[in-house]
C-alpha cells in the first residue's frame, strides 16, 4: 500500500532528520527532547518528532 501525500507529510521525523534540517548536531536535538524543549515520542530506542513540533521551534513558540 502506497502512502498518500498527506500520510507522508504527517510522518514523524528521526532525530537525525531534524538535526540535518535545523543544521544542528543530533546530540543537541536529544538534549532538547530530554529538557522538554521539543516534544517527541520514543519508539523502541529511537525518538520520533512530529513535523508540527519542528515548525513550532522555528516559529519561536514555547
C-alpha distance (Angstrom), angle and dihedral (degrees) to the residues before:
residue distance angle dihedral
X1 . . .
X2 3.81 . .
X3 3.79 121.0 .
X4 3.78 118.2 -114.7
X5 3.80 119.9 -127.5
X6 3.81 89.1 -105.5
X7 3.81 91.2 52.3
X8 3.81 90.0 50.6
X9 3.81 90.3 49.7
X10 3.82 90.7 51.7
X11 3.81 94.0 48.2
X12 3.79 111.1 120.3
X13 3.78 118.1 -120.3
X14 3.78 129.1 -126.2
X15 3.80 122.5 -121.5
X16 3.80 89.5 -106.2
X17 3.83 92.6 52.5
X18 3.81 92.0 49.8
X19 3.80 91.3 46.4
X20 3.80 91.6 51.7
X21 3.80 92.1 46.6
X22 3.82 92.9 49.8
X23 3.82 92.5 37.7
X24 3.80 92.2 -122.5
X25 3.78 134.6 122.9
X26 3.81 117.9 -91.3
X27 3.82 88.5 -122.4
X28 3.82 88.7 61.5
X29 3.80 91.1 53.6
X30 3.82 91.7 48.6
X31 3.80 89.5 48.9
X32 3.81 90.5 51.5
X33 3.82 89.8 50.1
X34 3.81 92.4 50.4
X35 3.83 91.5 46.2
X36 3.82 91.8 49.4
X37 3.81 96.5 -113.8
X38 3.82 90.5 119.9
X39 3.79 123.9 34.3
X40 3.79 112.7 -134.4
X41 3.78 141.3 159.5
X42 3.77 123.2 -130.5
X43 3.80 113.5 -133.8
X44 3.78 109.2 -172.6
X45 3.79 104.0 -47.7
X46 3.80 95.6 -24.2
X47 3.79 133.0 83.3
X48 3.81 121.7 -132.4
X49 3.80 122.9 -159.0
X50 3.80 125.2 -163.8
X51 3.80 119.6 -126.9
X52 3.80 92.7 -120.0
X53 3.81 88.9 58.1
X54 3.80 91.0 57.4
X55 3.79 92.0 50.8
X56 3.81 90.9 45.9
X57 3.80 88.2 59.2
X58 3.81 91.9 46.1
X59 3.81 90.7 50.5
X60 3.81 89.8 52.9
X61 3.80 95.5 -118.8
X62 3.79 120.2 151.7
